Amino acid sequence: MKHRPRNSPSNGDTSDTGRSALWRTASHGARGLMRAIGLALPGGCGRTRPAPRVHGHRRASGGFQPVRLIRALLAAAVLLAGGPPLAGAGATSPGQVATQPDAAPQHQKLRSVLILSGVQPGLPVPDAMVANAVAALKNKGISVNNIYAEHLDIARHGDPASRSALAAMLRQKLSGVDIGLVIVPNIASPAVMDFLAREGHDILPADTPVMTILPEKSNSTWARERPHLMNVPARPDVAGTLRHGLDLFPQTRHLLVVTDTGSGQESPVAQAAEALKGLGRHLDVEHTAALTYTELLQRVSSLPPDSLILLSTFYQDRTGRSFIPAEVAAEVARRTNAPVLVLYEAHVQHGLLGGSVLIPNRIGQRIGEIGFEVLSDARRFGAGADAPIIPPQPMFDWMALQRWGADPDR
């Protein structure tokens, strides 16, 4: 007895392999049918032959065989109804590369990941980084049950009592969880690192590695042994943004740097001064760190001619009032009487000019990929870590360029 192949269509196989076998079977049956009824095979694959003339009964071993004809007809019907395997789930269209998640080896049990954001949910830049980091980890095979993403909201509730209560909540929540890596995706503020160094020093074991996404390395004083740190800086490109802006507006004589009272990162005012020195440009430079929010909005709407604005992140004015940087960007776009350069992709969407911007989606994806490499021991902590993960990219709003009379050919 001949055994039927395992991928034969009659055994219920609905995979691409099974469908291909079904199509080949139908194809051969159709060819036999075409020969039987005297049709030419497609593509010149056979010769036209006359239909056999039937004279009474013929032997089953040759000539006209009704059973074979019925089988051929059925095969042809299957061919016409289904055809070869179609592009769909599990298939790719022409020019498309099939991709599969890089799942962790099944024999390897990976530990959990803790992502700590220092701000509340709803902010475009931090949200994009966290969401894309989680997506990258899941795509690599990390179960969502092993991913803990916490929005600490320290920017609004940074008083000692709130920080102590937050540490107690995390201590209880993470009790018994095997955390193998902490990711701190805060570009704007090192407040989370300061929290981990002080109130949260005993939330996790001391040897838990911590990966930071800070413009500069953390200088926090730790209450106990400093953990293993990997800093993957994502530094706003003040110099590149100013270079593009001055190329577009070479007549610029005045620069206003919109910044807050200080969030722990390197001052954008100092970075701007250094960049202008490197470009050989001498501009009148002022900043908004000593202004209230109302005074800031008044200033951006009353600048002298030939001015440029550089918008950094603005979380708090001198009165201690808190703000959302994206909302500040939108209000500045509505009030300004001068072109506004920005450092983040999300702010370009509010109608501001643009610049050499950081793209949070790509940053988040890359830190998720690096996190998986750390968990799976494919990357040693500190090995090649202190390098930019995604370089800033020039991005400008075409309508804003036209509005302010920029020369994009420059």
N, C-alpha and C positions, 0 to 999 in steps of 0.2 A: 504493500500500500504506500502510495506517495504521500508524504506529509506536507500539509499546507504551510507555506512560509508564515512566520509569526507576524509579519506586517501585511498579510493578505487582507483585503478590505472586508472579507466575510467574518473576521474575528472581532469586529467592533472597534478597530483602531481608527480614531478620528484625527490622528496627528498629521502633520505635513507629509511624513513618510508614508502613512497609510493612504492618504489622499492621492499621493503620487503613484503608489502602486495601483490604486483603483483606476486612475486615469490611464496608466499604461495598459491595464487589462482591457478597459473599454476601447482604447485606441486600437489594440490588436483585433478585438472583436469587430470593431467598425471596419477595419481594413478587410477582414475576411468577408464581411457583409458586402462591402463595395465590390470585391472580386466576384462574389457569388451572383450579384445582380448586374454585373457588367459595367460598373462605373469606374472612372479613372481615379486612382489614388491621388490625394492632394500632393502638390509640390513635385509632381513627376516621379513619385516613388514607385510606380508600378505601371503595367501596361493595361490598356483596355482589352478585355477579353469578352467574347460574346457569351451571353447567358446560355447555360447548357440546355439543350433540348431534352425534354423528358419523354421517354417512350415507355410507358407502362412502369413496372416496378424495377427498381435498381437495388443493388446490394448495399447494405449499411456501411460497408467498409470503403465505399467510394461513390462518386457521383453525388446525386442529390440526397441530402440528409436533413430532414425537417427539424430534428432536434438542434443540430448545429446552427441552422438558420434562425431558429427562435432565440438561441443564446446570443447570436450576433446582433439580432434586432434589439434585445434587451441591453446589451452592452452599448449599442449606439445610442439608445435612449438615455442611458446614464451619462454618456459622453456629452450629449447635447444639453442635458439638464444641468450638470455640474461642471463639466469641463475640467481643466487643470486646476491645481490649487490656486485660490485667489488671494490677492493681497488683503490682509486683514490682521486680526490679532495674531501676533507671532510672526507676521510676514512684513517685509519692507517693500516700499515702492521704489521705482528706479531712482538711483542716485542717493538713496537714504541708507545710512549705516545702521544696522541693527545693534542696539546697545542693551546690555543686561546689567543689573546692579552687581557691583563687586562685593558679593556677600562674604562675610567672614567664614572661614573654614568651620564646618559643622562640629568638628571635634574640639574647637577652641571656644571656651566660654568667656566672653568679654565682660569686663566690669562696666559699671554705670558711669554716666557723664553728668556733671552738674554745671549748668550754665547760669551765671549770675549777672543780671543786668542791673545797673544802679538806678535806672529811671523807671517810670511807670509805663505800662503798655500804651500804645497809641502814637508813639513818636516814630516817624518814618525811618530814620537812619538806624537806630538801635533795633527796631522791630524787624527790618529787612535783614540785618546781620543775624539775629537770633533765628528767624524763620529759615534762612538758607543754611545756617549751620546745622539745624535739626534735620532739614531735608537731606543734606549731604551725609550725615550720620546714618539716617534711615536707608539711604541708597546703598550704603556700604554694608548693610546687614544688621545694624544696631536696632534692636527692638525699641519701639517708642516707650515701652514700659521701663526701659533702662536709661531714659533721658529725662532729666529733671531741669526744667527751665524756670527760674525764679526772677521775678521783677521786684527788686528790693525797694525801689522808690526812695532811696536815700537822698536824692536831690531835693525832695520836698519835706522829708521827715528825717533830718540828720541830727536832731538833738540827741543827747546821751540816753535819755529814757527810751526814746523810740528805737535807737540802735540796740540797746540791751534787750528790749522786748523782741526785736527781730531776730537776734542771735538765739534767744530761748526758743522761739518758734522753729527755727531751722534745726536747732539741736534735737528737738523732739521729732520733727518730721523726717530727718535723715538718720535717725537712730536705727541701726541694723542694716542700712543700705551700703552696699560695697561700692563706694565711689572710687573710680580709678583715675579720674581727671576732672579738674575744674577749669572751665573756660570763662574768662571775664571779657566780654566784647564791648568794652567801654572806650570809645575814642575820646569823648569830651571830658571825662572826669575820672581820676583815680580813686574816687571815694570808696569803691568796692574793695580795692586792695587795702585801703586804710581800715575798713570795717573788718576784713579778714585778719588783719594784723593785730587788731585790738579786741573788740567785743566778740568777734567770731573766731578767735584763735583756736578754740577747742571744738569747733563744729565737726572737723574732720581730723583723721590722723595726721601727724606732723609730716609724714613722708608722702602725702598726697600731692602729686604735681599740679601746678597751677599755670595755665597759659593765659597771658594777658594780651589784649589788643590795644596797647597804649602808644601814644606818640613817643613817649620816652619811658625809660625803665622806672619802675616803682622804687621810691626811696623810703617807703614806710618802715617804721620801727616796729618789729614784731615782738609780741608779748612772750613768745617762746621761740624755739628753733625755727629759723626761716625755712619755708618749704622749698622744694625744687621749683624754680621759676623758669618759664620760657616766654620771652617777650617777642611778639611778632608785631613790630610797629606798623601802624597805618597812619603816617604823618600827613596832615593836610599840606598841599603843595602851594604855599604862599608865593614862593619865588616864581614858579611856573605860571601861576595865575596872573601875577602882576606883569610878567613878560608878555603874555598874550594880550592883556588889557592895554598896555602901552603901545604894542604894535597896532592894535585896532584904533587907538586914540592917541596918536603921537603928540598932540598939542596939550596933553594933560599937564597941569601945573599944581593941582591940589589933590590930596588923597585923604579920605576919611575912612578910618578903620572902625567898623562897628564891632565892638567886643564888650564883654561884661566885666564884672569886678574881679574876675579871676576864678578859674575852675581847676587850677592845679596844673594845667598844661602850659607849655611854653607860650609866652605872650605873642599873639599875632602881630602886635605893634613892633616888638623887637625883630620878629622875622621879616616884617615888611621893610624895616629900616636896613636890615642886612641885605635883603634882596635888591633894594634900590641902589645900595652902594655897589653891589656886584654888577648891576646894569648900567652904572654910570649916570643915573638920573637923580637930579636934585629937585625934590618936590616938597611943598608945604604939607606936613603930615599932622593930622589930629586924630583923636580917638574918643570913644564914647564911654569909657569905663567909669568916669566920674559923673555921668549924667543919669537922671531918672529916665524911665521909659518914655514918658511924655516929652521930655527934652530931647531925647534921641530922635523921635519922630519929627519934631519941629526942625531939628538940624538937618536931617536928610532931605527935607523939602525946601531948604533955603540955602543951598550951597552955591558958591560963586561959579561963574562959567569955567569951562575946562576942568571940571572936577571928575574924579572917579571915587567910587565907594567899594571897599573891600569888606564883605559881610562874613564875619566869623560866627561861631555859635554864641548865642545870647541866652543864658539861663536865668540871670538875676541882675537887677539893677542895684544902684548904690543904697536904695532903701531896704533891700532884702526881699523885695517882691520877686516871685518866681515867674518864669515865662517858658513857653514852648518855642524852641528855635524855628521850627517850620512856620508857626503862626507869626513870629516876628518877621521872617522872610517875606511872607505874604503881605504884611502891613507895610513893610519897607518898599516892596514893589509897587504898592498902591500910592505911596506918598512921595517917592523920590523924584528929584528934579535932575538926577545925574545917572549915568550907567552904573549898574551894581554888579561887581564880580563876586562869585561865590566859590566855595571849596567843596561842596557836596552836591551830588547828582540830584538829590531830592529838592534842593532849593532852586535848581534850574526850572523845575516844573511850575514854579509860581510866576513865571514871566520875567525872571531876572536874566542878566546877560549870559552868565556862564563862567567858565574858567577851566583850569586843570583840576578836575574834580575826582574825589573818591567815590567809588561805586559800591555801596553797601552790599548789594546782592552778591557780587563776586568776592568781597571780603568774607562774608558769611560762609559761602560755599568752600572757600579755601581753608578757613579755620576748622570747619567740620571735617574736611579731608585730612588735615594735619592731626586733628584729634583722634581720628580712627587709626592713623599710622602709629600714634603713641600707644593707644590701647592694645593694638595688635603687635606691639614690639617691632614694628617695621621702621620706627624712627626713635632714636635715642634722644632723651631730653637734652637740649643744648646743642645738638649737632645740627649746625646750619640753620638755627632758629632765628637768630637776630638779623633777619633780612626782610625787606618789604615783601608782602605776599602778593598784592595786586598793585601795580603802579597806577597813579592817577592818569586819567585820560582827558584830553581836551574835549570839551562839550559846550556848545553855545546854542542859544535860542535864536533861530533865524529871524523871527518877527522882532525880537528885542534888538538885534543887530540893525535891522532896518529902521526901527523906531529912533535909535540914537545916532543914526547916520554913520555907522562904522564902515570901514573899508575892509571887507572880508578877504580881498585879494592880497592884503598885506600879510 
